[in-house]
Amino acid sequence: MGKYILKRLLTLLPVLIGITIFAFLLGVLSPGDPARAALSGREEEGIITDEMLEAKRHEMGLDRPFFVQYFDWMGRVLRGDLGESLIDKKDIAENFRMRFPVTIELAVISTGITFVLGVGLGILMAFFHGKWLDHLLNFLATFSMSLPSFWVALLLMTVFSETLHWLDTSGYEGFHSLIMPSAVLSLGAIGANARLMRATFLKEQGMQYVLAANAKGLRQRTVTVVHILKNSLLPVITMSGTRFAGILGGSAVIESIFSLPGIGSYTLTAIQNRDYFVVQAYVLYMGAIYVCMNLLIDLLYFILNPKMKLKDENR
C-alpha cells in the first residue's frame, strides 16, 4: 500500500504544479488592474493618481517578473496565505475556513443521498431487468438527469417554502436549511448512479466467476452481496467521488439560489466583483480537491479490487 501511494503521489505532483501555474496566471493575466481594485475605495473621491497606482503595484509585487511573482506567491500559499480580498480587504484563507463547513456539509449530504438511492434503485432495476418496473425507473432516471438544477430549485422553493411553509427559502440555520439544496444537487446524479449501477450489476451477473460461485453451491445471497455487489460498486464509487469533489468545487449556483454562506457563493460574488485573488485561490482549492479525491478513489480501488494488487505485485 505504501509503495502504491508513493507512486500515485509522484504521478499527481506534476498535476498539482500545473494547477498552481494555471491559478497564478489566471490572477495575473485577467483583465483589469489589481492595484486599482485594491485602491477602489478611494475611487469615488477621485484621488487615485498614477503615483499611487505605481506605489500600490510595487507594494503588491506586480512590477516584478512573472516567474518571481509566481515563486513568491507559491511561498505564501505553502504557508497558508492565500492573500487578501480586493473588495472587503479580509483574509481569503480565513473566509474559506469559515465557509468550508457549509459547503462540505452540503456535499456530504448530497453525495450520501445520491449513493444510497442510486445504488438501491440500480439494483432494483437490475433485478426486474426487462420488466415494466425496470422501464419505468429507467425513464424516471433519464428524466431526472435532463432537468435543469435551477428550475428544480425554484420548483422546490415554490412547493415547500411558499405553499407548504415547511422549509426556509434562504439562509443557513442548520441541517434543515440544506434539505432542498441537497435534493436539487442529488436529483440528476441519482439517475446517473442508478443507470450505471444497473449496467454494471447486469454485466457482473454474467461473469464466469459468478457461474463458478453458483456451481460451488454458494447461496444466492452470498453470491449477490459478496461477489456481484462488491464488484458492481467500483464504478459507482468513482462517480460518487467525482461528484463529491464537483459539489465541493462547483455548487456556486445552488448556494447562491438558496443564499448559503458557502465557498461557491463566495467565489461567484468575487467573479461578479472581479476580485481576482479570491478567484485565483478558488481555482487552486478546486484543483487540489479533485487531485485528492482522485487519489482517494485510486486507494479505494486498490483495496477493493484484487486485480490491482496483483498487477502492482508483478511490477
C-alpha positions in Angstrom: 0.0 0.0 0.0 2.8 2.4 0.9 4.6 1.7 -2.4 1.3 2.3 -4.3 0.6 5.6 -2.5 4.1 6.8 -3.3 3.7 6.0 -7.0 0.4 7.9 -7.1 1.8 10.9 -5.3 4.7 11.1 -7.8 2.2 10.9 -10.7 0.0 13.6 -9.2 2.8 16.0 -8.4 3.1 17.4 -11.9 -0.7 17.9 -12.0 -0.5 19.9 -8.8 2.3 22.1 -10.1 0.3 22.6 -13.3 -2.8 23.7 -11.3 -0.7 26.2 -9.3 0.7 27.7 -12.6 -2.8 28.0 -14.1 -4.2 29.6 -10.9 -1.4 32.1 -10.8 -1.7 33.0 -14.5 -5.4 33.4 -14.0 -4.8 36.1 -11.4 -2.0 37.8 -13.4 -3.5 37.8 -16.9 -7.1 38.6 -16.0 -8.4 41.9 -17.4 -8.2 44.8 -15.0 -5.7 46.1 -12.6 -5.5 44.5 -9.1 -3.7 47.6 -7.8 -6.6 49.8 -9.0 -9.1 47.3 -7.5 -7.2 47.5 -4.2 -7.5 51.3 -4.2 -11.1 51.2 -5.4 -12.3 52.5 -2.0 -10.8 55.9 -2.9 -12.1 56.0 -6.5 -15.3 57.8 -5.5 -13.1 60.6 -4.0 -11.3 60.8 -7.3 -7.8 60.8 -5.7 -6.3 57.8 -7.4 -3.2 59.0 -9.2 -0.6 57.3 -11.3 1.9 57.7 -8.4 -0.5 55.9 -6.1 -1.0 53.1 -8.6 2.7 52.6 -9.1 3.3 52.6 -5.4 0.5 50.0 -4.9 1.8 47.8 -7.7 5.3 47.9 -6.1 3.7 47.1 -2.7 1.8 44.1 -4.2 4.9 43.0 -6.2 3.2 43.4 -9.5 6.1 45.2 -11.0 8.4 42.2 -10.8 8.9 39.5 -13.5 6.2 36.8 -13.7 8.4 33.9 -12.5 9.5 35.9 -9.4 5.8 36.7 -8.6 4.9 33.0 -9.1 7.6 31.7 -6.6 6.7 34.5 -4.1 3.0 33.6 -4.4 3.8 29.9 -4.0 5.8 30.6 -0.9 2.8 32.3 0.6 0.4 29.6 -0.4 2.6 26.9 1.2 2.4 28.9 4.4 -1.4 29.0 4.2 -1.5 32.7 3.0 -3.9 33.0 0.1 -3.8 36.8 0.1 -6.4 39.5 0.8 -9.7 40.1 -0.9 -9.6 43.2 -3.1 -13.2 44.0 -2.2 -13.7 43.5 1.6 -9.9 43.5 2.4 -10.4 40.4 4.5 -8.1 37.3 4.6 -9.1 34.9 1.9 -7.9 31.8 3.7 -10.0 32.8 6.8 -13.1 33.4 4.6 -12.6 29.9 3.1 -12.2 28.3 6.6 -15.4 30.0 7.7 -17.4 28.9 4.7 -15.9 25.5 4.1 -18.1 23.6 6.8 -21.3 24.7 5.0 -20.1 23.5 1.6 -18.7 20.2 2.9 -21.9 19.5 4.8 -23.9 20.1 1.6 -21.5 17.9 -0.3 -21.7 15.0 2.2 -25.5 15.1 2.5 -25.9 15.3 -1.3 -23.4 12.6 -2.1 -24.8 10.3 0.6 -28.4 10.6 -0.8 -27.1 10.1 -4.3 -25.1 7.0 -3.4 -27.7 5.2 -1.3 -30.7 5.9 -3.6 -28.7 5.4 -6.8 -27.3 2.1 -5.7 -30.7 0.9 -4.4 -32.6 1.9 -7.5 -29.9 0.4 -9.8 -30.1 -2.9 -8.0 -33.9 -2.8 -8.2 -33.7 -2.1 -11.9 -31.3 -5.0 -12.4 -33.5 -7.5 -10.5 -36.5 -6.5 -12.6 -34.5 -6.3 -15.9 -36.7 -6.1 -18.9 -40.0 -5.7 -16.9 -42.3 -2.7 -16.6 -40.7 -1.6 -13.3 -37.2 -1.5 -15.0 -38.6 0.5 -17.9 -40.4 2.9 -15.6 -37.4 3.5 -13.3 -35.1 3.9 -16.4 -37.4 6.5 -17.8 -37.5 8.4 -14.5 -33.7 8.2 -14.1 -33.2 9.7 -17.6 -35.9 12.3 -17.0 -34.3 13.4 -13.7 -30.9 13.8 -15.4 -32.4 16.2 -18.0 -34.0 18.6 -15.5 -32.1 22.0 -15.0 -31.0 22.3 -11.4 -32.0 25.9 -11.1 -35.5 25.1 -12.3 -35.8 22.2 -9.8 -34.6 24.6 -7.1 -37.3 27.2 -7.9 -39.9 24.4 -8.0 -39.0 23.1 -4.6 -38.9 26.6 -3.1 -42.4 27.2 -4.6 -43.9 24.0 -3.2 -42.1 23.5 0.2 -41.5 27.1 1.1 -44.1 29.4 -0.4 -47.0 26.9 -0.5 -46.5 24.4 2.4 -44.2 26.7 4.5 -42.2 23.7 5.7 -38.7 25.0 4.8 -37.0 28.3 4.6 -36.2 29.7 1.1 -32.7 31.0 2.0 -30.1 31.3 4.7 -28.3 28.7 6.8 -29.7 27.8 10.2 -28.7 24.1 10.4 -29.5 20.8 8.8 -33.0 21.7 7.6 -31.6 24.6 5.6 -29.6 22.0 3.4 -32.6 19.7 2.6 -33.7 21.5 -0.5 -30.2 22.3 -1.8 -29.1 18.7 -1.3 -32.2 17.4 -3.0 -31.5 19.7 -6.0 -27.9 18.6 -6.3 -28.8 14.9 -5.9 -31.7 14.6 -8.3 -29.8 14.2 -11.6 -26.9 12.3 -10.0 -29.3 9.7 -8.6 -30.5 8.9 -12.1 -26.9 8.7 -13.4 -25.8 6.4 -10.5 -28.9 4.2 -10.9 -28.3 3.6 -14.6 -24.6 2.9 -14.0 -25.3 0.5 -11.2 -27.9 -1.3 -13.3 -25.5 -1.7 -16.2 -22.5 -2.9 -14.0 -24.7 -5.2 -11.9 -26.1 -6.9 -15.1 -22.6 -7.2 -16.5 -21.2 -8.8 -13.4 -24.1 -11.3 -13.2 -22.8 -12.8 -16.5 -19.2 -13.1 -15.5 -17.5 -16.5 -15.2 -16.7 -16.1 -11.5 -20.4 -15.9 -10.8 -21.1 -19.1 -12.6 -18.2 -20.7 -10.7 -19.6 -19.5 -7.4 -23.1 -20.8 -8.2 -21.5 -24.2 -9.3 -19.8 -24.5 -5.9 -23.3 -24.3 -4.3 -22.9 -20.9 -2.6 -26.1 -19.3 -1.5 -27.6 -16.8 -3.9 -27.5 -14.1 -1.3 -23.7 -14.7 -0.7 -23.0 -14.6 -4.5 -25.0 -11.4 -4.9 -23.7 -9.4 -1.9 -20.1 -10.7 -1.6 -19.2 -11.0 -5.3 -21.6 -9.2 -7.7 -22.4 -6.2 -5.5 -18.8 -5.6 -4.4 -17.5 -5.5 -8.0 -20.5 -3.5 -9.2 -19.9 -0.7 -6.7 -16.4 0.2 -8.1 -17.6 2.4 -11.0 -20.3 3.9 -8.8 -17.7 4.8 -6.1 -15.7 6.5 -8.8 -18.7 8.5 -10.0 -19.7 9.4 -6.4 -16.1 10.5 -5.5 -16.0 12.8 -8.6 -19.5 14.1 -7.8 -18.4 14.9 -4.2 -15.4 16.8 -5.5 -17.6 18.6 -8.0 -20.1 19.7 -5.3 -17.2 21.0 -3.2 -15.8 23.0 -6.1 -18.9 23.7 -8.2 -22.0 24.3 -6.1 -21.9 28.1 -6.6 -25.2 28.4 -8.4 -27.2 26.4 -5.9 -25.5 28.1 -2.9 -26.4 31.5 -4.5 -30.0 30.5 -5.1 -30.5 29.4 -1.5 -28.2 32.1 -0.1 -26.0 29.6 1.6 -22.7 31.1 3.1 -20.5 28.5 1.3 -17.4 28.8 -0.8 -19.2 28.6 -4.1 -21.4 31.6 -3.4 -18.4 33.5 -2.1 -16.5 32.8 -5.3 -19.5 33.7 -7.5 -19.7 37.1 -5.8 -15.9 37.5 -6.3 -16.3 36.8 -10.0 -19.0 39.4 -10.3 -16.9 42.0 -8.5 -13.6 41.0 -10.3 -12.0 40.0 -7.1 -9.2 38.2 -8.9 -7.3 37.0 -5.8 -10.4 35.1 -4.5 -10.9 33.5 -7.9 -7.2 32.6 -8.0 -7.5 30.9 -4.6 -10.7 29.1 -5.6 -9.1 27.6 -8.7 -6.2 26.4 -6.6 -8.5 25.0 -4.0 -10.8 23.2 -6.5 -7.9 21.7 -8.4 -6.4 20.4 -5.1 -9.8 18.9 -4.1 -10.0 17.0 -7.4 -6.5 15.7 -7.1 -7.1 14.5 -3.5 -10.4 12.8 -4.4 -8.8 11.0 -7.4 -6.1 9.8 -5.0 -8.7 8.6 -2.5 -10.7 6.8 -5.3 -7.5 5.1 -6.5 -6.8 3.9 -3.0 -10.3 2.5 -2.6 -9.9 0.7 -6.0 -6.6 -0.7 -4.7 -8.3 -2.0 -1.6 -11.5 -3.4 -3.2 -10.1 -4.7 -6.5 -7.7 -7.7 -6.1 -6.6 -7.4 -9.7 -4.9 -4.1 -9.0 -2.9 -5.7 -6.1 -1.8 -8.5 -8.3 -0.7 -6.0 -11.1 1.2 -3.9 -8.5 3.0 -7.0 -7.1 4.0 -8.2 -10.6 5.7 -4.9 -11.5 
